[in-house]
Amino acid sequence: MRLTHPGGRTLHLSYCTNVHPAEDLDGIVGQLDTYAVPIRARLGSETLGLGLWLAAPVAAELAADPALLAGFRRELDARELEVVTLNGFPYRSFQDPVVKHAVYHPDWTTPERLAYTLDLANILAALLPDDAARGSISTLPLAWRDPWDEDMARQAVSGLDELATGLAAVESATGRVVRVAFEPEPGCVVETTGQAVRALSGVDTDRLGICLDLAHLACAWERPADALRRYADAGLPVVKVQVSAALESDDPETLREYVEPRFLHQTRNAAGDAADDLDEAFERELPGPWRVHYHVPLHVAPQAPLATTAPVLREALAELVGGPEPLCDHFDVETYTWGVLPPALRPQTPEQLAGGIADELDFARAEMRDLGVKA
């Protein structure tokens, strides 16, 4: 979905397809008809943006076969769907029954992560709309924090240098600019803005930058204005924004029904106490209030005392697009947890899921409209 900033720049708003399980090309195309086309129709939008997730095997297949990739582009075009951003964080098997720490592997100390990301860059260069200024790929913030040592840090730095070289080669071969955005996340080597500035010091900022996930930012108890100022002072561009909201509660007991086995739900309180999962936070009896890395539907306001970090989302959007020039032009709604919500909140049919995603996009569009952005 394309929006226009008051300053004249085009902003791209999409939804991330990592909420869907398909990891082969036929399944991905099937998802377009089951979800994306109905979402576009419900929103009344000429085009719908997808924050496409491609598991590593299908990414390798597409990158190696220009004819297959061109055919996939035609499938998107025929449905009036466009792709300016890819989610390159999960490598594969993201909707398996149990994911947890597996989502962080392979990490940026490995050649597999580099190869996957460059496959995605070549794919995105071929999928970008002709008039898109550039493409973006979000990726993990180097690695989970444990184990991590100086040797691993050196390997990661080497990988980022090779990544920048590879992205330059993609631009030289295709004429399209693709940037990679590192996404600070609770529990990782890079969790906070300060850690991001230190870890990415010296990278090629023409091609590498930050993916600002608004739920993650809230769980770090950071204020958007402060975070964005630190990035600007360090010369790190915000390449992509993941429009997301986390759970929050002054009464932790209200969060018990959100304990589930698939994803990690890192939990933080205002005092800086941390647990790597929601059940661990209960076991350790962390004092409240809690913020929980659990992406919840943007448009739904839970019953008090349960809340979401939507106020942080609004603060961040005001900083990002409320000025004379936007600080970023790629905005991706990333609520991948629809399938693990408590049963009373969980969509029961594809139609219900498509409707919920459409409502989230409409929410994000309305929030940006309130800041002067035109749909």
C-alpha positions in Angstrom: 0.0 0.0 0.0 1.4 3.3 -1.0 1.1 6.5 1.1 2.4 10.0 0.5 4.2 11.9 3.1 3.4 15.7 3.3 7.0 16.3 2.1 6.2 14.4 -1.1 8.0 11.1 -0.5 6.3 7.8 -1.1 5.9 5.6 1.9 5.3 1.9 1.6 3.1 0.1 4.1 2.9 -3.7 4.0 2.1 -6.8 6.1 4.7 -9.5 6.8 3.9 -12.9 5.4 5.9 -14.8 8.1 2.5 -15.3 9.7 1.8 -17.9 7.1 3.5 -21.3 7.1 4.1 -22.1 3.4 7.8 -22.7 2.5 7.6 -23.9 -1.1 6.7 -21.8 -4.1 3.3 -23.4 -4.8 2.3 -22.8 -1.2 3.5 -19.2 -1.2 1.5 -18.5 -4.4 -1.5 -20.2 -2.8 -1.2 -17.8 0.2 -1.5 -14.9 -2.1 -5.0 -16.0 -3.1 -6.1 -17.1 0.4 -4.9 -14.0 2.2 -3.3 -11.2 0.2 -6.0 -10.8 -2.4 -8.9 -10.7 0.1 -6.9 -8.2 2.3 -6.4 -5.9 -0.7 -10.0 -6.0 -1.6 -11.1 -5.3 2.0 -8.9 -2.3 2.2 -10.0 -1.0 -1.2 -6.4 -0.5 -2.2 -5.1 -0.5 -5.7 -2.1 -2.4 -4.6 -1.2 -4.3 -1.5 2.4 -4.3 -0.1 3.8 -7.6 1.1 6.7 -7.9 3.5 7.5 -11.2 2.0 9.1 -14.0 3.9 10.9 -16.7 1.9 12.4 -19.7 3.7 16.0 -20.4 2.8 15.4 -23.4 0.4 12.8 -21.5 -1.7 15.0 -18.4 -1.7 17.9 -20.4 -3.0 15.6 -22.0 -5.7 14.4 -18.6 -6.9 17.8 -16.9 -6.8 19.3 -19.7 -9.0 16.5 -19.7 -11.6 15.8 -16.3 -13.3 12.8 -17.8 -15.3 11.2 -19.1 -12.1 11.8 -15.7 -10.4 10.3 -13.9 -13.3 7.2 -16.2 -13.2 6.8 -15.4 -9.5 7.0 -11.7 -10.3 4.2 -12.2 -12.8 2.1 -14.0 -10.1 2.5 -10.9 -7.9 1.7 -8.4 -10.6 -1.4 -10.3 -11.7 -2.8 -9.9 -8.2 -1.8 -6.3 -7.8 0.7 -7.1 -5.1 4.1 -5.5 -4.7 7.2 -6.2 -2.7 9.7 -3.6 -1.5 10.8 -5.4 1.6 11.6 -9.0 2.7 11.8 -10.4 6.1 15.1 -12.3 6.2 15.2 -13.0 10.0 13.7 -16.5 10.2 15.8 -18.9 8.1 13.2 -21.6 7.8 10.4 -23.5 9.7 9.1 -20.3 11.4 5.6 -21.7 12.0 6.7 -25.1 13.3 5.1 -26.2 16.6 8.2 -25.2 18.5 10.5 -22.5 17.2 12.0 -20.7 20.3 15.8 -20.2 20.0 15.9 -22.0 16.6 14.9 -18.7 14.9 18.4 -17.3 15.7 20.2 -20.0 13.7 22.2 -19.8 11.5 23.5 -16.5 12.8 25.8 -13.8 11.3 28.9 -15.9 12.3 28.0 -18.4 9.6 28.3 -18.5 5.8 24.8 -19.8 5.6 23.3 -16.6 6.9 25.3 -14.5 4.4 24.4 -16.7 1.5 20.7 -16.6 2.4 20.7 -12.8 2.7 22.4 -12.3 -0.6 19.9 -14.7 -2.2 17.2 -12.5 -0.9 18.9 -9.4 -2.2 19.0 -10.8 -5.7 15.4 -11.9 -5.5 14.3 -8.5 -4.2 16.1 -6.7 -6.9 14.0 -8.6 -9.4 10.7 -8.1 -7.5 11.0 -4.4 -6.8 8.4 -2.2 -8.6 10.0 -0.2 -11.4 9.4 3.1 -9.6 10.5 2.0 -6.1 13.5 3.9 -4.8 15.1 0.9 -3.1 14.4 -2.4 -1.3 15.0 -3.5 2.2 15.7 -6.8 4.0 15.4 -7.2 7.8 17.7 -9.6 9.5 18.6 -10.8 13.0 20.7 -8.7 15.3 23.9 -10.8 14.7 23.0 -13.7 17.1 21.5 -14.8 20.3 23.7 -13.4 23.2 24.9 -16.8 24.5 27.4 -18.0 23.4 29.1 -14.9 22.2 32.8 -14.1 22.3 35.4 -12.0 20.6 36.1 -14.6 17.9 32.4 -14.8 17.1 32.2 -11.0 17.0 35.1 -10.9 14.5 33.4 -13.5 12.3 30.2 -11.4 12.3 32.1 -8.2 11.3 33.7 -10.1 8.5 30.3 -11.4 7.4 28.9 -7.8 7.4 31.8 -6.6 5.2 31.1 -9.4 2.8 27.4 -8.6 2.9 28.1 -4.9 1.9 30.3 -6.1 -0.9 27.6 -8.5 -2.1 24.9 -5.8 -2.0 27.1 -3.5 -4.1 27.5 -6.3 -6.6 23.7 -6.7 -6.8 23.3 -3.0 -7.4 26.0 -3.1 -10.1 24.3 -6.0 -11.9 20.7 -4.9 -11.6 20.7 -1.1 -11.0 18.6 -1.7 -7.9 19.5 -0.6 -4.4 18.9 -3.2 -1.7 19.7 -2.4 1.9 19.9 -4.8 4.9 18.4 -3.8 8.3 19.5 -5.3 11.6 16.7 -5.7 14.0 17.5 -5.3 17.7 15.6 -7.9 19.8 15.4 -8.8 23.5 18.0 -11.4 24.5 20.2 -11.0 21.4 23.7 -9.6 21.0 22.0 -6.4 20.0 19.0 -5.7 22.1 19.2 -2.0 22.9 19.9 1.1 20.8 23.3 1.5 22.5 24.3 -2.0 21.7 23.2 -1.5 18.0 25.4 1.7 17.8 28.4 -0.2 19.2 27.9 -3.4 17.2 27.4 -1.7 13.8 30.1 1.0 14.2 32.1 1.1 11.0 29.6 -0.7 8.7 28.8 0.6 5.2 25.8 2.8 6.1 24.9 3.2 2.4 23.8 -0.4 2.5 23.4 -1.5 6.1 21.3 0.0 8.9 18.6 -0.6 11.4 15.2 -2.3 11.4 13.3 -0.6 14.1 10.7 -3.1 15.5 8.4 -1.0 17.7 7.4 -3.9 20.0 11.1 -4.7 20.6 11.8 -1.0 21.3 9.0 -0.9 23.8 10.3 -4.1 25.6 13.6 -2.4 26.0 11.7 0.4 27.7 13.3 2.9 25.4 11.7 6.1 24.2 11.4 6.4 20.4 12.7 9.9 20.3 15.8 9.0 22.3 16.5 5.9 20.2 16.1 7.7 16.9 18.4 10.5 18.1 21.1 8.0 19.0 20.9 6.4 15.6 21.0 9.7 13.9 24.0 10.8 15.9 25.8 7.5 15.0 25.0 7.9 11.3 22.9 4.7 11.3 19.9 4.9 8.9 16.6 3.4 9.9 16.1 1.3 6.8 12.8 -0.4 7.8 10.2 -0.1 10.6 8.3 -3.1 11.8 5.0 -1.7 13.0 4.2 -3.9 16.0 2.9 -3.8 19.6 3.9 -5.9 22.6 1.9 -6.9 25.6 2.1 -4.8 28.8 0.5 -5.3 32.2 0.9 -3.9 35.7 -0.5 -7.2 37.0 1.5 -10.1 35.6 -1.2 -12.6 36.5 -3.2 -11.3 33.6 -0.5 -12.6 31.2 -0.7 -16.3 32.1 -2.9 -17.3 29.3 -0.3 -16.0 26.8 2.3 -18.6 27.8 2.7 -20.9 24.8 5.2 -23.4 23.3 6.1 -22.0 19.8 7.8 -18.7 20.2 10.1 -17.0 22.8 8.3 -14.2 24.7 11.2 -12.3 26.3 9.9 -10.4 29.3 11.3 -7.1 30.7 10.2 -4.9 33.6 10.7 -1.2 34.1 13.5 -1.8 36.6 15.5 -3.7 34.0 14.9 -7.3 35.2 14.8 -9.8 32.4 13.5 -13.2 31.6 14.1 -15.1 28.3 10.5 -16.4 28.2 7.2 -15.7 29.7 7.0 -18.9 31.8 10.5 -18.1 33.1 9.3 -14.7 34.2 6.5 -16.3 36.3 8.9 -18.8 37.8 11.3 -16.0 38.8 8.4 -13.8 40.0 9.7 -10.7 38.4 8.0 -7.6 39.8 5.7 -5.7 37.5 5.0 -3.9 35.3 6.0 -6.3 32.5 6.4 -5.8 28.8 6.4 -9.0 26.9 7.8 -9.7 23.4 4.5 -11.0 22.1 3.3 -9.3 19.0 -0.4 -8.6 19.4 -2.9 -7.3 16.9 -2.4 -3.6 16.6 -6.1 -2.6 16.5 -7.3 -4.6 19.5 -7.3 -3.0 23.0 -7.3 -5.7 25.6 -9.4 -5.4 28.8 -7.6 -3.6 31.6 -5.3 -4.2 33.4 -3.9 -5.9 30.4 -2.7 -3.4 27.7 -0.4 -3.2 24.7 2.5 -0.9 23.9 0.4 0.9 21.2 1.3 4.3 22.9 5.0 3.6 22.1 4.0 2.8 18.5 2.2 6.1 18.2 5.1 8.0 19.7 7.5 6.3 17.2 5.3 7.0 14.2 5.1 10.6 15.2 8.9 10.8 15.3 9.3 8.9 12.0 6.8 10.6 9.8 5.6 13.7 11.7 8.4 15.9 10.6 9.0 17.7 7.3 10.8 14.7 6.0 10.2 11.0 6.9 13.0 9.2 8.7 12.1 5.9 6.9 9.9 4.9 4.0 9.4 1.1 4.6 6.7 0.2 7.2 5.8 -3.4 7.7 3.1 -4.7 10.0 4.6 -7.8 11.6 2.1 -9.7 13.8 3.3 -13.3 13.3 1.6 -14.6 16.5 -2.0 -14.8 15.3 -1.8 -18.6 15.5 -0.7 -18.7 19.1 -3.0 -16.1 20.6 -5.3 -17.4 23.5 -8.1 -19.5 21.9 -10.7 -16.8 22.4 -8.7 -14.3 20.4 -7.3 -16.7 17.7 -8.7 -16.6 14.2 -10.4 -19.9 13.4 -10.6 -19.6 9.6 -8.5 -18.1 6.8 -11.2 -15.5 6.3 -10.9 -14.4 9.9 -7.1 -14.1 9.7 -7.3 -12.1 6.5 -9.9 -9.8 8.1 -7.7 -9.3 11.2 -4.6 -8.4 9.1 -6.7 -6.0 7.0 -7.8 -4.3 10.2 -4.2 -4.0 11.4 -3.2 -2.4 8.1 -6.2 -0.1 8.3 -5.2 0.9 11.9 -1.6 1.7 10.8 -2.9 3.6 7.8 -5.2 5.7 10.0 -2.4 6.4 12.5 -0.2 7.7 9.8 -3.1 9.7 8.2 -3.5 11.5 11.6 0.1 12.6 11.1 -0.7 14.1 7.7 0.3 11.2 5.6 -2.1 10.7 2.6 -3.4 7.3 1.6 
